[in-house]
Every structure is written in C-alpha cells, then in structure tokens.
Amino acid sequence: MAEELNGAAASTEAQQVQFAMQRIYLKDLSFETPMGAEVFKKQWKPQVNQELNTKTAKIDEDLYEVALTLTITVKIEDDTAFLVEVQQAGLFGIKGLEGAQLAQALNTACPTILFPYAREVVDNVVTKGSFPALMLPPINFDALFAAAMQQAQQQAAAQSAEKTDA
C-alpha cells in the first residue's frame, strides 16, 4: 500500500512538469555578399566565424518564445565573402518548472530543438547564394549553459570579494 502511495505521489509530481513545442518558425533571415561577383574570382579558402545567441520572452502564462540567433561570417583573406544571420524561433509550453530549472530548459532544451532548423536554413541560403554547402557542427547547449552559470558565479564571487575589501 505504501509503495502504491509513493508511486502515485511520484506520478502526480511527474505529471505536473510539462514541456511541449507549440511552433517553430523563422523569425528573421539576412544574407549578404558584400563583394558581389568579385568573390567568385578568389581562391576558396574560407575562414568561418560563428556567433550564437539566445533570447527568451514570456508570451503568456506557461508559454515562452525562444529565439536562437546564428551569425555566420565567412571571409576569404581579409574580405567578407558572405554573412548569414538566422533567427530561428519557437514557442514552447512549459509548466511546472521554476527558477534554475526553467532557465535551464529555456537555455538548453529549447535551443537544442531549434538548432537543426537554423542549421538547415543556413545551409540552404548559402547554397542558393552559389557557395559550397556549409554544414555547421552540432552545439552542446548544456555545456554552454553550465559554463555561463559558472562564469556568472565567479563574477558574483569576485564582486562580493571587492565589496568586502572596500
């Protein structure tokens, strides 16, 4: 009987946490070839720079928009061959998570879902721009989030130490 009650309590607790993708959409897309046709005269030895950013907004109770922004700059020597900026967004229903757990879900699980869509958009637009395909490697959002949290804790500790010394 006690096992049944413990199992029921655990199952009720598990039912309270809900995570559901509502919609995935392309929020913004920009592609530039600053050199124009001159870029095709150069030997193709690209240097790829990738920047990544996420932004979250609470849309409604238990509904969040997460926007993953990828900015890819490809240079040949010192000249920019092309620049792609993709903002892939999604609406996520999240219920039963708060504080650190909610922050982790919004900054790891949601971007992990969005990234393959953004990567596909980048590849498509680059090939339509007449450049070789650009398949971006996977990103470990859990590791990025953990590193950001560790850095924030170190900064807070340093600020606290400065105040104590003053």
N, C-alpha and C positions, 0 to 999 in steps of 0.2 A: 504494500500500500504506500509506504514512504517513497519507494522508488517511482511509483506512478506519479505521486505529487511532485517529486523533484523533476521528473521528466516533463510534466505539464508546465511547471514553472519555467524550465529552460526553453520549452517550445513557445510559450507565451512571449518570453523575452526575445527570442529569435524572430517571432512574427512582428514585433514592434519595429525592428530595423527594416527599412525598405529602401531599395536603390533601383531606380528604373530610368532608362534612357527614354526620353519622350520624343526628341527630334534632333537630327544632326543637319547642319546647314552651313553653306559657305557664306560667311558674313562680309568678307572683303577679299579682293584679289587685285594685285598690281604686278605687271610685268614690264620691265624697261630694258631696252637695248640702246644705251647711250651713244655707242659708237656707230650705230646703224650698220650698213653693209661693210664698212671697214673691218669689222670684227672677223669676217669670214676670210680675210686675206692673211690673217695672222696664224702662226702655228698653234695648234690647240694643245696647250699645256696649262690647263686651268688650275687656279688656286681657289678653293671653295671655302667660304666663311659662312657659318650658320649661327644665327641668333634665335633664341627661343624665349617666349614669354607667355604666361597665362594670366588671365584676368577673370575674376568671378563676380557675379552680381546676383543678389537675391531678387527674383522676379515676383514671387508670391510665396505664401506660406508653403514650405516644403518643395519649392520649385526654384532651381538655380540655373543661371546661364553661365557656362564656362566657355571662354574664347581662348583658343590656342593660336598664338601668332608665331609664324616661322618667317624669318627673313634670311634669304639666301643671296649672298653676293658672290659672283664668280668673276675673277679677274684673270686677265692674261697680261703677264708682266705687271705694269702699274695701272693698266687701263681696265675699267669695268666692262666685261663682256655682256653680262646681264645681271639684273637684280629682280628677284621674285619676292613678293610679300603676300603671304596667305594668312587669312584669319578664319580658321575653321572653328565653328561654334556648335554648341549642343545645349539642349535643355534637359536637365536631369531632375527627376523627382527623388528627393532624399528625405526620409523620415526616420526619426529615432536615433539620429546621430547629433551630437553637440560638441562644441569646443574643439579639442585637438582631433577627435575622430572625424568630425565634419570637415575640418581643414585638410586632413589627410585625404579624405575621399575626393574633395574638390580639386586638390592639387596633385593627386596621383592617379586614382581610378579614372576620373573623367578625361584628363589629357591622354591617358593610355588608350582610351577608346577613340578619341579624336585624331590622334597622330596618324594612323594609317590612311584616313581620309585626306588629311593635309598633305601627306607624302604623295598620294596619288595625284592630287591637284598639281603639285609642284612638277612631278614627272610629266604630266600631260601638257602643261603650259610651256615647259622647256622644250619639249619635242615639237610642239606647234610653232615655237619660235625658231625652229630649224637648227636646234642644238642637240648634241648627243643626250640620251636619256640620263637623268640624274636621280638615282635611287638613293634616298637618304637612309642611313643605318638606323636601326631601332634605338629608342631612347629609354633609359631606365628612370622613370619619373619617381619611383620610390627612393632611389639613391639620391636624386637631385633634391627631393623634399627633405630627406634626412640631413644632407649637407647644409641646406639652407637653415634648418632648425638648429643645427649645431653652431653654425656661424652666428645666428641671432642670439643664442645662449652665450657665446663667447663675447659678443659685443655688449650684452647686458651685464655680464660679469666685469668687463673692463670699465664700463661706465660706473658701475657700483663701486669699484675699487678707486676710481678717480674721485668720486664724491667723498669717500671715506678718508682719502689722503688730503683733501682740501680743507 
